[in-house]
């Protein structure tokens, strides 16, 4: 069975060791708010996470002001830079 974004997040939320590893910056009670069974329905708050997991490497590299190598104006509008904006 292939690992889909839905399965990845369901496994993450349902496996305490994985959830702890991914959320070390959270307090235990905050981590407990994320934990749930694999068969619970998705929420609107899950949509950005599902989208992020679905995009290999994240969306930032595809385009927009955070893309690598894309020229952007500096604050004064005169000089151009190829540094990442993010």
Secondary structure as GFF3:
##gff-version 3
##sequence-region A 1 86
A	DSSP	alpha_helix	5	14	.	.	.	ID=ss1
A	DSSP	alpha_helix	16	22	.	.	.	ID=ss2
A	DSSP	alpha_helix	28	34	.	.	.	ID=ss3
A	DSSP	alpha_helix	44	54	.	.	.	ID=ss4
A	DSSP	beta_strand	72	73	.	.	.	ID=ss5
A	DSSP	beta_strand	80	81	.	.	.	ID=ss6
###
